[in-house]
Amino acid sequence: MPKSNQDLQARRDTAFARGLGNQLPVYIDRARNAEMWDVEGRRFIDFGSGIAVLNTGHLHPKVQAAVARQLDRFSHTCLMVTPYESAVELAEKLNKLAPGPTPKKAIFVTTGAEAVENTIKIARAHTGRSGVIAFGGGFHGRTFMAMALTGKVAPYKAGFGPFPGDVFHAPFPIAYHGVSVKDSLDAIEHIFKYDIEPAKVAAIIVEPVMGEGGFYIAPPEFLQALRKLCDQHGIVLVIDEIQTGFARTGKLFAVEYAGIEPDLMTMAKSLAGGFPLAAVVGKANIMDAPGPGGLGGTYAGSPIACAAALAVLDVIENEKLCDRALQIGQLMATTLGDAAKTLPSIGEVRNLGAMVAMELVKNCDPHAPDPDLTKALVKQAASKGLVILSCGLYGNVIRFLVPLTASDEIIREGLGIVVASLRELTAGSTQAVVNG
Ligand SMILES: Cc1ncc(COP(=O)(O)O)c(C=O)c1O
C-alpha cells in the first residue's frame, strides 16, 4: 500500500519524543540537487538545504560517486585506531584553506555541537583559563557547553540547566535593531568589569553571520575589533563557521570578509554534503595544547564522510560555487527587495552572498516581530511545493539556504511561491506601505 504523509506523521508522533522538532509533515522519498519528492509523489523545491548542509545540492553526482567508491573499500576503522589517507588529505586541505598565514592543524568530530565543545576544550587547555564570552541570539548546538554558549533560552536551554559555568553573553551588533558595534564592544568591557577579568577568559566565540539567531551579518569592523581585543588579552578567538562555511556567503568562509585570522574555526554542515562530519581547524600551537587521547570520537572523521568532503571541496572549486553564491544572493535579494516595496510585512531583506534573510514585522516596525506570519508563510509555501526555514530570536525571520547548484529557473520558481504566499497571507492587511 502506498505510504501517506499523514500515516507516517501519526507513527512519528508515537515513536519520537516531542522534544525532537518537526517543521513539516512531509516525508521525503528521494531528492536531487534542489528538488525533493515526498512519499505521495509531490515535488518540493528545497530552499533550506537540510539546514545549510547541501551547498552542493542533494546527491551531487561527484559526491555520490566518491561515497560509492569508498563503500566498496571500507566503511569504518576508527580514525583513532587505524587511520586512512583520505582523512589526512582532507585535514591537509582544510588547514591550507583556513584563512591566515599561521600553520594550522585540524581535528575531526561528527557534529557541529561537538566541534564547538572541542574549541572550548582546546582554548582552555591552551590558556589555562576558564571563561568564555559568546553572543546573545547566537546558536552553537544542543550539547551542554554548546547550550551554555547558545544565546537563546526557549527552546534550546529552558529546563536543561545548570550549564557549565564561566560563560557570559554580550549583545550581537544588529543595526536593524539599534545595536551598534560600539554597543557590543562596550558590553564586553562591562563583562570584564562586572563578571570576569580578561586574564581569566579563555575564548570568545562568534558566528560571522548569526545563523539560527536571524541571519544578522557581523560587520567586518566588529570581527576586526574582536581580533584586536583577543590579541590584547591573550584570548582565543573562535569563529563558528558551521552554518556560514563552504561558499555559502560568496567566500569559502564568511570570516574572510573581515580579513582576520581566527585562532580556531568550527566547520560542519556543508563540509561533507550530507554526511555527518565536523572539524576544528586552528593555529597549530593552540590545536596541540590538549594531550594525546584528549580529543576525538568513535565516528570522528568517518571515511565515508571524508570521501564526501574531498568531493565537496572539488565541486566548490570546479563549479565556482563562491561566485555562484554571489549571483544567487543578488538574484534573491533583488527579487525580495522589490516585493518589499508593496509588502509592508517585509521589514528587511539582507544577505551575505547566498545567505539570504527576510525579516517579517508588523507595521514596518523592526521592534514588532511577526512570528505568526512567519510560521504561516512556512506552511503556505509548503502547500505550494516549497520548503523554507524560519529562524530568529523572535521566530520572525525566513532564512533562505538554496543549494548553490540550483538553477536560476528553479530559484525564480521558489521566489515566486514565497511572494505569492506572502501576498495571500497579508491580503486585506491595513498596514501602510512605508518601506518602499
Ligand atoms: C553556527 C552553528 N553552530 C553550531 C551548530 C550545531 O551543529 P549541529 O546541529 O551539527 O550539532 C549549528 C547548527 O545549526 C550552527 O548553525
The ligand as an SDF file (V2000), in Angstrom:
LIG
                    3D

 16 16  0  0  0  0  0  0  0  0999 V2000
   26.5370   28.2570   13.9130 C   0  0  0  0  0  0  0  0  0  0  0  0
   26.1960   26.8770   14.3940 C   0  0  0  0  0  0  0  0  0  0  0  0
   26.9590   26.3010   15.3290 N   0  0  0  0  0  0  0  0  0  0  0  0
   26.7020   25.0580   15.7870 C   0  0  0  0  0  0  0  0  0  0  0  0
   25.6280   24.3230   15.3050 C   0  0  0  0  0  0  0  0  0  0  0  0
   25.3700   22.9340   15.8310 C   0  0  0  0  0  0  0  0  0  0  0  0
   25.5790   21.9910   14.8240 O   0  0  0  0  0  0  0  0  0  0  0  0
   24.9490   20.5110   14.9510 P   0  0  0  0  0  0  0  0  0  0  0  0
   23.4710   20.6550   14.8280 O   0  0  0  0  0  0  0  0  0  0  0  0
   25.5710   19.7420   13.8190 O   0  0  0  0  0  0  0  0  0  0  0  0
   25.3630   19.9790   16.2770 O   0  0  0  0  0  0  0  0  0  0  0  0
   24.8100   24.8850   14.3320 C   0  0  0  0  0  0  0  0  0  0  0  0
   23.6290   24.1520   13.8280 C   0  0  0  0  0  0  0  0  0  0  0  0
   22.6830   24.7030   13.3240 O   0  0  0  0  0  0  0  0  0  0  0  0
   25.0940   26.1960   13.8570 C   0  0  0  0  0  0  0  0  0  0  0  0
   24.3360   26.7790   12.9320 O   0  0  0  0  0  0  0  0  0  0  0  0
  1  2  1  0
  2  3  1  0
  2 15  2  0
  3  4  2  0
  4  5  1  0
  5  6  1  0
  5 12  2  0
  6  7  1  0
  7  8  1  0
  8  9  2  0
  8 10  1  0
  8 11  1  0
 12 13  1  0
 12 15  1  0
 13 14  2  0
 15 16  1  0
M  END
$$$$
